[in-house]
Amino acid sequence: MTVDGDACCAMGRCAATEPDLFDQDPATGTVVLLDPTPSSPELHASARLCADLCPCGAITVSEH
């Protein structure tokens, strides 16, 4: 999983939806990736949901 901080529009949906994977930079509000390789199927599914919810397309989840 990767995040594009330049594309992030700081809405915070990812951090609100899955705080184990995402946070927000306190200065800019942009996404901070806490765990680039979620190990459990539940976290991986949550990461995909966050990518779908991101209005700016800043989150990319690989299926590998």
N, C-alpha and C positions, 0 to 999 in steps of 0.2 A: 504494500500500500504506500502511496505517496500523496503528498499534499503540495499544492502550488500556492505559496504565500502571496505571490504577486497577483494571482487570480482571485484570491479570497476577498470577499466583500464584508467580512466581519459580522455576519448575521448571528453567529453563535449556535446555530442549529445542531451542529456536530457535537460540540461540547455539552450542550444540554441533553442531547439524545444519548450519547455514550461517553461519559466523563472518564472511563477507564482507557479510552483510546485517544481522546482529543481534549485539548485545553485551548485557551485563548491567550495570546500575548497581552499582558496587562497594559502595555504602552500603546499598541496599535489595534488590538482586538482581533488580529488575524489568527488563523488556526495554528496550533502547535500540535504536532503528532507525538503522542506519548508512547505508542507501541506500533511500529511499522509492520510487525508480523504477528497478528493476533492468532493464538494457538488453538483456542477452542472454536468449535463450529458456531457457537452462539455469538461470540465476539466477531467472527468473520461475517456472519449474517448481519450483525449490527453495523459493521463497517460498510457493507454494501448499501444498507438502508441510509446511512449518513451520506454516502456518495450520491444516492438518488435524491435525497432531500436538499443537498447543497444547491442553492440558487445560482451559484457562480461556476459550478463545475470544477471546484478546486481540489476535489478528492478523487483519486483513482485507486481502485481496488483490483488487484490481479487475482485471477482464479488459480494461480499456481501455488 
